[in-house]
Amino acid sequence: MNVRVYVTPKQGILDPQGATVERALPALGFQGVTDVRIGRFIELTLDMPQGSTREAADALVDDMCKRLLANPIIEDYTYAIDES
C-alpha cells in the first residue's frame, strides 16, 4: 500500500516560511495570493500482513502521524492510502 501524508501548520500557528513566500510572490509578479502555508509531504509504502483490512492500515498510519510524522499540538495532517 502506498501512503501519502500531508502535514501543515494548524491555523493560528505562526508559519514564518509561509509568510515569507506570501510576501515574495507579489515581488515576482504573482498577485492575489494570500494565506500561504508551507508544510511537508511524506510518501511511504506499507507492507501489511496478508488479510489485513483497510481499517488496520488507517489505524497504523494515523498512529504513525500522531507519534512521529506530525506534532498534533501545532500541526494538522491528512493522508491518503492507495491499495494498488
mmCIF file of the N, C-alpha and C atoms, coordinates in Angstrom:
data_MODEL
# 
_entry.id   MODEL 
# 
loop_
_atom_site.group_PDB 
_atom_site.id 
_atom_site.type_symbol 
_atom_site.label_atom_id 
_atom_site.label_alt_id 
_atom_site.label_comp_id 
_atom_site.label_asym_id 
_atom_site.label_entity_id 
_atom_site.label_seq_id 
_atom_site.pdbx_PDB_ins_code 
_atom_site.Cartn_x 
_atom_site.Cartn_y 
_atom_site.Cartn_z 
_atom_site.occupancy 
_atom_site.B_iso_or_equiv 
_atom_site.pdbx_formal_charge 
_atom_site.auth_seq_id 
_atom_site.auth_comp_id 
_atom_site.auth_asym_id 
_atom_site.auth_atom_id 
_atom_site.pdbx_PDB_model_num 
ATOM 1   N N  . MET A 1 1  ? 0.842  -1.180  0.000   1.00 0.00 ? 1  MET A N  1 
ATOM 2   C CA . MET A 1 1  ? 0.000  0.000   0.000   1.00 0.00 ? 1  MET A CA 1 
ATOM 3   C C  . MET A 1 1  ? 0.887  1.243   0.000   1.00 0.00 ? 1  MET A C  1 
ATOM 4   N N  . ASN A 1 2  ? 0.579  2.157   -0.884  1.00 0.00 ? 2  ASN A N  1 
ATOM 5   C CA . ASN A 1 2  ? 1.302  3.422   -0.936  1.00 0.00 ? 2  ASN A CA 1 
ATOM 6   C C  . ASN A 1 2  ? 0.537  4.460   -0.124  1.00 0.00 ? 2  ASN A C  1 
ATOM 7   N N  . VAL A 1 3  ? 1.283  5.218   0.670   1.00 0.00 ? 3  VAL A N  1 
ATOM 8   C CA . VAL A 1 3  ? 0.674  6.206   1.557   1.00 0.00 ? 3  VAL A CA 1 
ATOM 9   C C  . VAL A 1 3  ? 1.287  7.574   1.275   1.00 0.00 ? 3  VAL A C  1 
ATOM 10  N N  . ARG A 1 4  ? 0.435  8.587   1.206   1.00 0.00 ? 4  ARG A N  1 
ATOM 11  C CA . ARG A 1 4  ? 0.871  9.978   1.084   1.00 0.00 ? 4  ARG A CA 1 
ATOM 12  C C  . ARG A 1 4  ? 0.347  10.731  2.299   1.00 0.00 ? 4  ARG A C  1 
ATOM 13  N N  . VAL A 1 5  ? 1.263  11.349  3.038   1.00 0.00 ? 5  VAL A N  1 
ATOM 14  C CA . VAL A 1 5  ? 0.907  12.093  4.248   1.00 0.00 ? 5  VAL A CA 1 
ATOM 15  C C  . VAL A 1 5  ? 1.205  13.570  4.005   1.00 0.00 ? 5  VAL A C  1 
ATOM 16  N N  . TYR A 1 6  ? 0.256  14.422  4.340   1.00 0.00 ? 6  TYR A N  1 
ATOM 17  C CA . TYR A 1 6  ? 0.402  15.869  4.209   1.00 0.00 ? 6  TYR A CA 1 
ATOM 18  C C  . TYR A 1 6  ? 0.335  16.476  5.606   1.00 0.00 ? 6  TYR A C  1 
ATOM 19  N N  . VAL A 1 7  ? 1.372  17.229  5.971   1.00 0.00 ? 7  VAL A N  1 
ATOM 20  C CA . VAL A 1 7  ? 1.451  17.850  7.292   1.00 0.00 ? 7  VAL A CA 1 
ATOM 21  C C  . VAL A 1 7  ? 1.528  19.362  7.094   1.00 0.00 ? 7  VAL A C  1 
ATOM 22  N N  . THR A 1 8  ? 0.648  20.105  7.773   1.00 0.00 ? 8  THR A N  1 
ATOM 23  C CA . THR A 1 8  ? 0.643  21.561  7.659   1.00 0.00 ? 8  THR A CA 1 
ATOM 24  C C  . THR A 1 8  ? 0.497  22.191  9.041   1.00 0.00 ? 8  THR A C  1 
ATOM 25  N N  . PRO A 1 9  ? 0.984  23.420  9.200   1.00 0.00 ? 9  PRO A N  1 
ATOM 26  C CA . PRO A 1 9  ? 0.776  24.107  10.477  1.00 0.00 ? 9  PRO A CA 1 
ATOM 27  C C  . PRO A 1 9  ? -0.718 24.336  10.707  1.00 0.00 ? 9  PRO A C  1 
ATOM 28  N N  . LYS A 1 10 ? -1.142 24.215  11.945  1.00 0.00 ? 10 LYS A N  1 
ATOM 29  C CA . LYS A 1 10 ? -2.543 24.497  12.275  1.00 0.00 ? 10 LYS A CA 1 
ATOM 30  C C  . LYS A 1 10 ? -2.829 25.972  12.031  1.00 0.00 ? 10 LYS A C  1 
ATOM 31  N N  . GLN A 1 11 ? -4.088 26.271  11.710  1.00 0.00 ? 11 GLN A N  1 
ATOM 32  C CA . GLN A 1 11 ? -4.492 27.668  11.575  1.00 0.00 ? 11 GLN A CA 1 
ATOM 33  C C  . GLN A 1 11 ? -4.223 28.369  12.903  1.00 0.00 ? 11 GLN A C  1 
ATOM 34  N N  . GLY A 1 12 ? -3.694 29.570  12.837  1.00 0.00 ? 12 GLY A N  1 
ATOM 35  C CA . GLY A 1 12 ? -3.400 30.328  14.044  1.00 0.00 ? 12 GLY A CA 1 
ATOM 36  C C  . GLY A 1 12 ? -1.989 30.113  14.562  1.00 0.00 ? 12 GLY A C  1 
ATOM 37  N N  . ILE A 1 13 ? -1.284 29.120  14.025  1.00 0.00 ? 13 ILE A N  1 
ATOM 38  C CA . ILE A 1 13 ? 0.109  28.874  14.411  1.00 0.00 ? 13 ILE A CA 1 
ATOM 39  C C  . ILE A 1 13 ? 0.999  29.656  13.455  1.00 0.00 ? 13 ILE A C  1 
ATOM 40  N N  . LEU A 1 14 ? 1.977  30.349  13.988  1.00 0.00 ? 14 LEU A N  1 
ATOM 41  C CA . LEU A 1 14 ? 2.901  31.134  13.178  1.00 0.00 ? 14 LEU A CA 1 
ATOM 42  C C  . LEU A 1 14 ? 3.581  30.246  12.148  1.00 0.00 ? 14 LEU A C  1 
ATOM 43  N N  . ASP A 1 15 ? 3.565  30.676  10.886  1.00 0.00 ? 15 ASP A N  1 
ATOM 44  C CA . ASP A 1 15 ? 4.207  29.957  9.787   1.00 0.00 ? 15 ASP A CA 1 
ATOM 45  C C  . ASP A 1 15 ? 5.162  30.925  9.091   1.00 0.00 ? 15 ASP A C  1 
ATOM 46  N N  . PRO A 1 16 ? 6.395  31.080  9.612   1.00 0.00 ? 16 PRO A N  1 
ATOM 47  C CA . PRO A 1 16 ? 7.312  32.060  9.036   1.00 0.00 ? 16 PRO A CA 1 
ATOM 48  C C  . PRO A 1 16 ? 7.676  31.771  7.582   1.00 0.00 ? 16 PRO A C  1 
ATOM 49  N N  . GLN A 1 17 ? 7.787  30.511  7.197   1.00 0.00 ? 17 GLN A N  1 
ATOM 50  C CA . GLN A 1 17 ? 8.094  30.190  5.801   1.00 0.00 ? 17 GLN A CA 1 
ATOM 51  C C  . GLN A 1 17 ? 6.949  30.616  4.891   1.00 0.00 ? 17 GLN A C  1 
ATOM 52  N N  . GLY A 1 18 ? 5.732  30.317  5.293   1.00 0.00 ? 18 GLY A N  1 
ATOM 53  C CA . GLY A 1 18 ? 4.575  30.714  4.501   1.00 0.00 ? 18 GLY A CA 1 
ATOM 54  C C  . GLY A 1 18 ? 4.472  32.223  4.372   1.00 0.00 ? 18 GLY A C  1 
ATOM 55  N N  . ALA A 1 19 ? 4.725  32.935  5.469   1.00 0.00 ? 19 ALA A N  1 
ATOM 56  C CA . ALA A 1 19 ? 4.662  34.401  5.447   1.00 0.00 ? 19 ALA A CA 1 
ATOM 57  C C  . ALA A 1 19 ? 5.724  34.979  4.516   1.00 0.00 ? 19 ALA A C  1 
ATOM 58  N N  . THR A 1 20 ? 6.920  34.408  4.528   1.00 0.00 ? 20 THR A N  1 
ATOM 59  C CA . THR A 1 20 ? 7.999  34.879  3.657   1.00 0.00 ? 20 THR A CA 1 
ATOM 60  C C  . THR A 1 20 ? 7.638  34.673  2.191   1.00 0.00 ? 20 THR A C  1 
ATOM 61  N N  . VAL A 1 21 ? 7.119  33.508  1.856   1.00 0.00 ? 21 VAL A N  1 
ATOM 62  C CA . VAL A 1 21 ? 6.723  33.228  0.477   1.00 0.00 ? 21 VAL A CA 1 
ATOM 63  C C  . VAL A 1 21 ? 5.576  34.144  0.062   1.00 0.00 ? 21 VAL A C  1 
ATOM 64  N N  . GLU A 1 22 ? 4.615  34.356  0.958   1.00 0.00 ? 22 GLU A N  1 
ATOM 65  C CA . GLU A 1 22 ? 3.482  35.227  0.642   1.00 0.00 ? 22 GLU A CA 1 
ATOM 66  C C  . GLU A 1 22 ? 3.939  36.649  0.338   1.00 0.00 ? 22 GLU A C  1 
ATOM 67  N N  . ARG A 1 23 ? 4.939  37.141  1.075   1.00 0.00 ? 23 ARG A N  1 
ATOM 68  C CA . ARG A 1 23 ? 5.467  38.490  0.822   1.00 0.00 ? 23 ARG A CA 1 
ATOM 69  C C  . ARG A 1 23 ? 6.285  38.539  -0.466  1.00 0.00 ? 23 ARG A C  1 
ATOM 70  N N  . ALA A 1 24 ? 6.953  37.442  -0.828  1.00 0.00 ? 24 ALA A N  1 
ATOM 71  C CA . ALA A 1 24 ? 7.824  37.433  -2.002  1.00 0.00 ? 24 ALA A CA 1 
ATOM 72  C C  . ALA A 1 24 ? 7.053  37.286  -3.319  1.00 0.00 ? 24 ALA A C  1 
ATOM 73  N N  . LEU A 1 25 ? 5.931  36.622  -3.307  1.00 0.00 ? 25 LEU A N  1 
ATOM 74  C CA . LEU A 1 25 ? 5.205  36.363  -4.553  1.00 0.00 ? 25 LEU A CA 1 
ATOM 75  C C  . LEU A 1 25 ? 4.830  37.629  -5.323  1.00 0.00 ? 25 LEU A C  1 
ATOM 76  N N  . PRO A 1 26 ? 4.288  38.672  -4.680  1.00 0.00 ? 26 PRO A N  1 
ATOM 77  C CA . PRO A 1 26 ? 3.972  39.886  -5.441  1.00 0.00 ? 26 PRO A CA 1 
ATOM 78  C C  . PRO A 1 26 ? 5.208  40.526  -6.082  1.00 0.00 ? 26 PRO A C  1 
ATOM 79  N N  . ALA A 1 27 ? 6.350  40.435  -5.419  1.00 0.00 ? 27 ALA A N  1 
ATOM 80  C CA . ALA A 1 27 ? 7.578  40.999  -5.981  1.00 0.00 ? 27 ALA A CA 1 
ATOM 81  C C  . ALA A 1 27 ? 7.988  40.269  -7.261  1.00 0.00 ? 27 ALA A C  1 
ATOM 82  N N  . LEU A 1 28 ? 7.534  39.038  -7.412  1.00 0.00 ? 28 LEU A N  1 
ATOM 83  C CA . LEU A 1 28 ? 7.834  38.258  -8.614  1.00 0.00 ? 28 LEU A CA 1 
ATOM 84  C C  . LEU A 1 28 ? 6.714  38.336  -9.647  1.00 0.00 ? 28 LEU A C  1 
ATOM 85  N N  . GLY A 1 29 ? 5.722  39.186  -9.375  1.00 0.00 ? 29 GLY A N  1 
ATOM 86  C CA . GLY A 1 29 ? 4.645  39.393  -10.329 1.00 0.00 ? 29 GLY A CA 1 
ATOM 87  C C  . GLY A 1 29 ? 3.416  38.531  -10.112 1.00 0.00 ? 29 GLY A C  1 
ATOM 88  N N  . PHE A 1 30 ? 3.370  37.782  -9.029  1.00 0.00 ? 30 PHE A N  1 
ATOM 89  C CA . PHE A 1 30 ? 2.211  36.938  -8.734  1.00 0.00 ? 30 PHE A CA 1 
ATOM 90  C C  . PHE A 1 30 ? 1.297  37.677  -7.762  1.00 0.00 ? 30 PHE A C  1 
ATOM 91  N N  . GLN A 1 31 ? 0.192  38.188  -8.280  1.00 0.00 ? 31 GLN A N  1 
ATOM 92  C CA . GLN A 1 31 ? -0.722 38.994  -7.482  1.00 0.00 ? 31 GLN A CA 1 
ATOM 93  C C  . GLN A 1 31 ? -1.899 38.149  -6.996  1.00 0.00 ? 31 GLN A C  1 
ATOM 94  N N  . GLY A 1 32 ? -2.515 38.581  -5.904  1.00 0.00 ? 32 GLY A N  1 
ATOM 95  C CA . GLY A 1 32 ? -3.737 37.963  -5.426  1.00 0.00 ? 32 GLY A CA 1 
ATOM 96  C C  . GLY A 1 32 ? -3.549 36.653  -4.684  1.00 0.00 ? 32 GLY A C  1 
ATOM 97  N N  . VAL A 1 33 ? -2.342 36.367  -4.219  1.00 0.00 ? 33 VAL A N  1 
ATOM 98  C CA . VAL A 1 33 ? -2.092 35.133  -3.467  1.00 0.00 ? 33 VAL A CA 1 
ATOM 99  C C  . VAL A 1 33 ? -2.091 35.476  -1.979  1.00 0.00 ? 33 VAL A C  1 
ATOM 100 N N  . THR A 1 34 ? -2.920 34.775  -1.206  1.00 0.00 ? 34 THR A N  1 
ATOM 101 C CA . THR A 1 34 ? -2.990 35.016  0.232   1.00 0.00 ? 34 THR A CA 1 
ATOM 102 C C  . THR A 1 34 ? -2.994 33.690  0.981   1.00 0.00 ? 34 THR A C  1 
ATOM 103 N N  . ASP A 1 35 ? -2.785 33.775  2.271   1.00 0.00 ? 35 ASP A N  1 
ATOM 104 C CA . ASP A 1 35 ? -2.870 32.616  3.173   1.00 0.00 ? 35 ASP A CA 1 
ATOM 105 C C  . ASP A 1 35 ? -1.960 31.466  2.752   1.00 0.00 ? 35 ASP A C  1 
ATOM 106 N N  . VAL A 1 36 ? -0.694 31.774  2.479   1.00 0.00 ? 36 VAL A N  1 
ATOM 107 C CA . VAL A 1 36 ? 0.279  30.744  2.095   1.00 0.00 ? 36 VAL A CA 1 
ATOM 108 C C  . VAL A 1 36 ? 0.701  29.974  3.341   1.00 0.00 ? 36 VAL A C  1 
ATOM 109 N N  . ARG A 1 37 ? 0.623  28.657  3.275   1.00 0.00 ? 37 ARG A N  1 
ATOM 110 C CA . ARG A 1 37 ? 1.051  27.778  4.368   1.00 0.00 ? 37 ARG A CA 1 
ATOM 111 C C  . ARG A 1 37 ? 2.063  26.799  3.784   1.00 0.00 ? 37 ARG A C  1 
ATOM 112 N N  . ILE A 1 38 ? 3.173  26.623  4.442   1.00 0.00 ? 38 ILE A N  1 
ATOM 113 C CA . ILE A 1 38 ? 4.208  25.689  3.998   1.00 0.00 ? 38 ILE A CA 1 
ATOM 114 C C  . ILE A 1 38 ? 4.184  24.481  4.923   1.00 0.00 ? 38 ILE A C  1 
ATOM 115 N N  . GLY A 1 39 ? 4.122  23.299  4.347   1.00 0.00 ? 39 GLY A N  1 
ATOM 116 C CA . GLY A 1 39 ? 4.079  22.074  5.139   1.00 0.00 ? 39 GLY A CA 1 
ATOM 117 C C  . GLY A 1 39 ? 5.046  21.036  4.598   1.00 0.00 ? 39 GLY A C  1 
ATOM 118 N N  . ARG A 1 40 ? 4.747  19.776  4.913   1.00 0.00 ? 40 ARG A N  1 
ATOM 119 C CA . ARG A 1 40 ? 5.586  18.656  4.475   1.00 0.00 ? 40 ARG A CA 1 
ATOM 120 C C  . ARG A 1 40 ? 4.729  17.626  3.758   1.00 0.00 ? 40 ARG A C  1 
ATOM 121 N N  . PHE A 1 41 ? 5.369  16.921  2.851   1.00 0.00 ? 41 PHE A N  1 
ATOM 122 C CA . PHE A 1 41 ? 4.740  15.821  2.121   1.00 0.00 ? 41 PHE A CA 1 
ATOM 123 C C  . PHE A 1 41 ? 5.608  14.593  2.339   1.00 0.00 ? 41 PHE A C  1 
ATOM 124 N N  . ILE A 1 42 ? 5.008  13.509  2.805   1.00 0.00 ? 42 ILE A N  1 
ATOM 125 C CA . ILE A 1 42 ? 5.750  12.292  3.128   1.00 0.00 ? 42 ILE A CA 1 
ATOM 126 C C  . ILE A 1 42 ? 5.127  11.139  2.349   1.00 0.00 ? 42 ILE A C  1 
ATOM 127 N N  . GLU A 1 43 ? 5.953  10.372  1.643   1.00 0.00 ? 43 GLU A N  1 
ATOM 128 C CA . GLU A 1 43 ? 5.497  9.170   0.951   1.00 0.00 ? 43 GLU A CA 1 
ATOM 129 C C  . GLU A 1 43 ? 6.111  7.963   1.630   1.00 0.00 ? 43 GLU A C  1 
ATOM 130 N N  . LEU A 1 44 ? 5.326  6.910   1.780   1.00 0.00 ? 44 LEU A N  1 
ATOM 131 C CA . LEU A 1 44 ? 5.857  5.665   2.331   1.00 0.00 ? 44 LEU A CA 1 
ATOM 132 C C  . LEU A 1 44 ? 5.055  4.499   1.785   1.00 0.00 ? 44 LEU A C  1 
ATOM 133 N N  . THR A 1 45 ? 5.631  3.318   1.900   1.00 0.00 ? 45 THR A N  1 
ATOM 134 C CA . THR A 1 45 ? 4.978  2.089   1.462   1.00 0.00 ? 45 THR A CA 1 
ATOM 135 C C  . THR A 1 45 ? 4.755  1.196   2.666   1.00 0.00 ? 45 THR A C  1 
ATOM 136 N N  . LEU A 1 46 ? 3.541  0.697   2.806   1.00 0.00 ? 46 LEU A N  1 
ATOM 137 C CA . LEU A 1 46 ? 3.207  -0.235  3.883   1.00 0.00 ? 46 LEU A CA 1 
ATOM 138 C C  . LEU A 1 46 ? 3.180  -1.651  3.327   1.00 0.00 ? 46 LEU A C  1 
ATOM 139 N N  . ASP A 1 47 ? 3.886  -2.551  3.966   1.00 0.00 ? 47 ASP A N  1 
ATOM 140 C CA . ASP A 1 47 ? 3.793  -3.974  3.656   1.00 0.00 ? 47 ASP A CA 1 
ATOM 141 C C  . ASP A 1 47 ? 2.955  -4.604  4.757   1.00 0.00 ? 47 ASP A C  1 
ATOM 142 N N  . MET A 1 48 ? 1.658  -4.559  4.582   1.00 0.00 ? 48 MET A N  1 
ATOM 143 C CA . MET A 1 48 ? 0.734  -5.087  5.583   1.00 0.00 ? 48 MET A CA 1 
ATOM 144 C C  . MET A 1 48 ? 0.662  -6.606  5.460   1.00 0.00 ? 48 MET A C  1 
ATOM 145 N N  . PRO A 1 49 ? 0.469  -7.300  6.580   1.00 0.00 ? 49 PRO A N  1 
ATOM 146 C CA . PRO A 1 49 ? 0.313  -8.759  6.530   1.00 0.00 ? 49 PRO A CA 1 
ATOM 147 C C  . PRO A 1 49 ? -0.883 -9.153  5.658   1.00 0.00 ? 49 PRO A C  1 
ATOM 148 N N  . GLN A 1 50 ? -0.762 -10.300 5.015   1.00 0.00 ? 50 GLN A N  1 
ATOM 149 C CA . GLN A 1 50 ? -1.847 -10.815 4.173   1.00 0.00 ? 50 GLN A CA 1 
ATOM 150 C C  . GLN A 1 50 ? -3.149 -10.853 4.969   1.00 0.00 ? 50 GLN A C  1 
ATOM 151 N N  . GLY A 1 51 ? -4.209 -10.381 4.368   1.00 0.00 ? 51 GLY A N  1 
ATOM 152 C CA . GLY A 1 51 ? -5.509 -10.398 5.025   1.00 0.00 ? 51 GLY A CA 1 
ATOM 153 C C  . GLY A 1 51 ? -5.801 -9.183  5.889   1.00 0.00 ? 51 GLY A C  1 
ATOM 154 N N  . SER A 1 52 ? -4.857 -8.237  5.960   1.00 0.00 ? 52 SER A N  1 
ATOM 155 C CA . SER A 1 52 ? -5.088 -7.023  6.750   1.00 0.00 ? 52 SER A CA 1 
ATOM 156 C C  . SER A 1 52 ? -6.186 -6.181  6.106   1.00 0.00 ? 52 SER A C  1 
ATOM 157 N N  . THR A 1 53 ? -6.937 -5.506  6.919   1.00 0.00 ? 53 THR A N  1 
ATOM 158 C CA . THR A 1 53 ? -8.030 -4.673  6.425   1.00 0.00 ? 53 THR A CA 1 
ATOM 159 C C  . THR A 1 53 ? -7.564 -3.242  6.184   1.00 0.00 ? 53 THR A C  1 
ATOM 160 N N  . ARG A 1 54 ? -8.370 -2.524  5.442   1.00 0.00 ? 54 ARG A N  1 
ATOM 161 C CA . ARG A 1 54 ? -8.115 -1.099  5.212   1.00 0.00 ? 54 ARG A CA 1 
ATOM 162 C C  . ARG A 1 54 ? -8.159 -0.351  6.544   1.00 0.00 ? 54 ARG A C  1 
ATOM 163 N N  . GLU A 1 55 ? -9.049 -0.759  7.428   1.00 0.00 ? 55 GLU A N  1 
ATOM 164 C CA . GLU A 1 55 ? -9.163 -0.121  8.741   1.00 0.00 ? 55 GLU A CA 1 
ATOM 165 C C  . GLU A 1 55 ? -7.871 -0.292  9.541   1.00 0.00 ? 55 GLU A C  1 
ATOM 166 N N  . ALA A 1 56 ? -7.220 -1.449  9.423   1.00 0.00 ? 56 ALA A N  1 
ATOM 167 C CA . ALA A 1 56 ? -5.948 -1.680  10.118  1.00 0.00 ? 56 ALA A CA 1 
ATOM 168 C C  . ALA A 1 56 ? -4.865 -0.764  9.568   1.00 0.00 ? 56 ALA A C  1 
ATOM 169 N N  . ALA A 1 57 ? -4.842 -0.582  8.250   1.00 0.00 ? 57 ALA A N  1 
ATOM 170 C CA . ALA A 1 57 ? -3.866 0.322   7.636   1.00 0.00 ? 57 ALA A CA 1 
ATOM 171 C C  . ALA A 1 57 ? -4.126 1.756   8.079   1.00 0.00 ? 57 ALA A C  1 
ATOM 172 N N  . ASP A 1 58 ? -5.396 2.168   8.101   1.00 0.00 ? 58 ASP A N  1 
ATOM 173 C CA . ASP A 1 58 ? -5.749 3.515   8.567   1.00 0.00 ? 58 ASP A CA 1 
ATOM 174 C C  . ASP A 1 58 ? -5.272 3.733   10.001  1.00 0.00 ? 58 ASP A C  1 
ATOM 175 N N  . ALA A 1 59 ? -5.518 2.763   10.856  1.00 0.00 ? 59 ALA A N  1 
ATOM 176 C CA . ALA A 1 59 ? -5.119 2.889   12.261  1.00 0.00 ? 59 ALA A CA 1 
ATOM 177 C C  . ALA A 1 59 ? -3.607 2.990   12.391  1.00 0.00 ? 59 ALA A C  1 
ATOM 178 N N  . LEU A 1 60 ? -2.879 2.201   11.600  1.00 0.00 ? 60 LEU A N  1 
ATOM 179 C CA . LEU A 1 60 ? -1.418 2.224   11.652  1.00 0.00 ? 60 LEU A CA 1 
ATOM 180 C C  . LEU A 1 60 ? -0.871 3.575   11.201  1.00 0.00 ? 60 LEU A C  1 
ATOM 181 N N  . VAL A 1 61 ? -1.367 4.080   10.078  1.00 0.00 ? 61 VAL A N  1 
ATOM 182 C CA . VAL A 1 61 ? -0.891 5.367   9.558   1.00 0.00 ? 61 VAL A CA 1 
ATOM 183 C C  . VAL A 1 61 ? -1.265 6.496   10.511  1.00 0.00 ? 61 VAL A C  1 
ATOM 184 N N  . ASP A 1 62 ? -2.473 6.475   11.049  1.00 0.00 ? 62 ASP A N  1 
ATOM 185 C CA . ASP A 1 62 ? -2.886 7.506   11.991  1.00 0.00 ? 62 ASP A CA 1 
ATOM 186 C C  . ASP A 1 62 ? -1.974 7.508   13.220  1.00 0.00 ? 62 ASP A C  1 
ATOM 187 N N  . ASP A 1 63 ? -1.629 6.332   13.712  1.00 0.00 ? 63 ASP A N  1 
ATOM 188 C CA . ASP A 1 63 ? -0.726 6.230   14.864  1.00 0.00 ? 63 ASP A CA 1 
ATOM 189 C C  . ASP A 1 63 ? 0.662  6.767   14.521  1.00 0.00 ? 63 ASP A C  1 
ATOM 190 N N  . MET A 1 64 ? 1.168  6.455   13.313  1.00 0.00 ? 64 MET A N  1 
ATOM 191 C CA . MET A 1 64 ? 2.470  6.989   12.877  1.00 0.00 ? 64 MET A CA 1 
ATOM 192 C C  . MET A 1 64 ? 2.454  8.512   12.866  1.00 0.00 ? 64 MET A C  1 
ATOM 193 N N  . CYS A 1 65 ? 1.368  9.072   12.339  1.00 0.00 ? 65 CYS A N  1 
ATOM 194 C CA . CYS A 1 65 ? 1.262  10.530  12.260  1.00 0.00 ? 65 CYS A CA 1 
ATOM 195 C C  . CYS A 1 65 ? 1.248  11.155  13.648  1.00 0.00 ? 65 CYS A C  1 
ATOM 196 N N  . LYS A 1 66 ? 0.451  10.597  14.545  1.00 0.00 ? 66 LYS A N  1 
ATOM 197 C CA . LYS A 1 66 ? 0.339  11.153  15.895  1.00 0.00 ? 66 LYS A CA 1 
ATOM 198 C C  . LYS A 1 66 ? 1.631  11.035  16.684  1.00 0.00 ? 66 LYS A C  1 
ATOM 199 N N  . ARG A 1 67 ? 2.370  9.944   16.476  1.00 0.00 ? 67 ARG A N  1 
ATOM 200 C CA . ARG A 1 67 ? 3.543  9.677   17.307  1.00 0.00 ? 67 ARG A CA 1 
ATOM 201 C C  . ARG A 1 67 ? 4.859  10.175  16.718  1.00 0.00 ? 67 ARG A C  1 
ATOM 202 N N  . LEU A 1 68 ? 4.929  10.366  15.379  1.00 0.00 ? 68 LEU A N  1 
ATOM 203 C CA . LEU A 1 68 ? 6.221  10.728  14.797  1.00 0.00 ? 68 LEU A CA 1 
ATOM 204 C C  . LEU A 1 68 ? 6.135  11.713  13.637  1.00 0.00 ? 68 LEU A C  1 
ATOM 205 N N  . LEU A 1 69 ? 5.272  11.469  12.686  1.00 0.00 ? 69 LEU A N  1 
ATOM 206 C CA . LEU A 1 69 ? 5.305  12.242  11.448  1.00 0.00 ? 69 LEU A CA 1 
ATOM 207 C C  . LEU A 1 69 ? 4.791  13.667  11.600  1.00 0.00 ? 69 LEU A C  1 
ATOM 208 N N  . ALA A 1 70 ? 3.935  13.910  12.571  1.00 0.00 ? 70 ALA A N  1 
ATOM 209 C CA . ALA A 1 70 ? 3.392  15.254  12.801  1.00 0.00 ? 70 ALA A CA 1 
ATOM 210 C C  . ALA A 1 70 ? 3.392  15.536  14.295  1.00 0.00 ? 70 ALA A C  1 
ATOM 211 N N  . ASN A 1 71 ? 3.388  16.809  14.621  1.00 0.00 ? 71 ASN A N  1 
ATOM 212 C CA . ASN A 1 71 ? 3.226  17.230  16.011  1.00 0.00 ? 71 ASN A CA 1 
ATOM 213 C C  . ASN A 1 71 ? 1.779  17.701  16.152  1.00 0.00 ? 71 ASN A C  1 
ATOM 214 N N  . PRO A 1 72 ? 0.894  16.850  16.676  1.00 0.00 ? 72 PRO A N  1 
ATOM 215 C CA . PRO A 1 72 ? -0.537 17.191  16.711  1.00 0.00 ? 72 PRO A CA 1 
ATOM 216 C C  . PRO A 1 72 ? -0.872 18.461  17.496  1.00 0.00 ? 72 PRO A C  1 
ATOM 217 N N  . ILE A 1 73 ? 0.049  18.949  18.295  1.00 0.00 ? 73 ILE A N  1 
ATOM 218 C CA . ILE A 1 73 ? -0.206 20.176  19.049  1.00 0.00 ? 73 ILE A CA 1 
ATOM 219 C C  . ILE A 1 73 ? -0.192 21.391  18.128  1.00 0.00 ? 73 ILE A C  1 
ATOM 220 N N  . ILE A 1 74 ? 0.726  21.405  17.152  1.00 0.00 ? 74 ILE A N  1 
ATOM 221 C CA . ILE A 1 74 ? 0.868  22.576  16.284  1.00 0.00 ? 74 ILE A CA 1 
ATOM 222 C C  . ILE A 1 74 ? 0.645  22.274  14.806  1.00 0.00 ? 74 ILE A C  1 
ATOM 223 N N  . GLU A 1 75 ? 0.422  20.996  14.456  1.00 0.00 ? 75 GLU A N  1 
ATOM 224 C CA . GLU A 1 75 ? 0.271  20.639  13.051  1.00 0.00 ? 75 GLU A CA 1 
ATOM 225 C C  . GLU A 1 75 ? -0.991 19.797  12.831  1.00 0.00 ? 75 GLU A C  1 
ATOM 226 N N  . ASP A 1 76 ? -1.572 19.977  11.656  1.00 0.00 ? 76 ASP A N  1 
ATOM 227 C CA . ASP A 1 76 ? -2.653 19.116  11.186  1.00 0.00 ? 76 ASP A CA 1 
ATOM 228 C C  . ASP A 1 76 ? -2.061 18.152  10.168  1.00 0.00 ? 76 ASP A C  1 
ATOM 229 N N  . TYR A 1 77 ? -2.702 17.011  10.006  1.00 0.00 ? 77 TYR A N  1 
ATOM 230 C CA . TYR A 1 77 ? -2.242 16.069  8.990   1.00 0.00 ? 77 TYR A CA 1 
ATOM 231 C C  . TYR A 1 77 ? -3.437 15.393  8.334   1.00 0.00 ? 77 TYR A C  1 
ATOM 232 N N  . THR A 1 78 ? -3.218 15.036  7.095   1.00 0.00 ? 78 THR A N  1 
ATOM 233 C CA . THR A 1 78 ? -4.158 14.198  6.363   1.00 0.00 ? 78 THR A CA 1 
ATOM 234 C C  . THR A 1 78 ? -3.323 13.168  5.624   1.00 0.00 ? 78 THR A C  1 
ATOM 235 N N  . TYR A 1 79 ? -3.964 12.081  5.238   1.00 0.00 ? 79 TYR A N  1 
ATOM 236 C CA . TYR A 1 79 ? -3.229 11.072  4.483   1.00 0.00 ? 79 TYR A CA 1 
ATOM 237 C C  . TYR A 1 79 ? -4.170 10.377  3.517   1.00 0.00 ? 79 TYR A C  1 
ATOM 238 N N  . ALA A 1 80 ? -3.556 9.792   2.501   1.00 0.00 ? 80 ALA A N  1 
ATOM 239 C CA . ALA A 1 80 ? -4.297 9.015   1.514   1.00 0.00 ? 80 ALA A CA 1 
ATOM 240 C C  . ALA A 1 80 ? -3.579 7.686   1.347   1.00 0.00 ? 80 ALA A C  1 
ATOM 241 N N  . ILE A 1 81 ? -4.354 6.609   1.330   1.00 0.00 ? 81 ILE A N  1 
ATOM 242 C CA . ILE A 1 81 ? -3.800 5.271   1.157   1.00 0.00 ? 81 ILE A CA 1 
ATOM 243 C C  . ILE A 1 81 ? -4.278 4.722   -0.180  1.00 0.00 ? 81 ILE A C  1 
ATOM 244 N N  . ASP A 1 82 ? -3.317 4.312   -1.012  1.00 0.00 ? 82 ASP A N  1 
ATOM 245 C CA . ASP A 1 82 ? -3.615 3.699   -2.304  1.00 0.00 ? 82 ASP A CA 1 
ATOM 246 C C  . ASP A 1 82 ? -3.324 2.212   -2.171  1.00 0.00 ? 82 ASP A C  1 
ATOM 247 N N  . GLU A 1 83 ? -4.333 1.396   -2.300  1.00 0.00 ? 83 GLU A N  1 
ATOM 248 C CA . GLU A 1 83 ? -4.179 -0.038  -2.065  1.00 0.00 ? 83 GLU A CA 1 
ATOM 249 C C  . GLU A 1 83 ? -3.585 -0.790  -3.249  1.00 0.00 ? 83 GLU A C  1 
ATOM 250 N N  . SER A 1 84 ? -3.332 -0.120  -4.360  1.00 0.00 ? 84 SER A N  1 
ATOM 251 C CA . SER A 1 84 ? -2.786 -0.829  -5.525  1.00 0.00 ? 84 SER A CA 1 
ATOM 252 C C  . SER A 1 84 ? -1.307 -1.107  -5.384  1.00 0.00 ? 84 SER A C  1 
# 
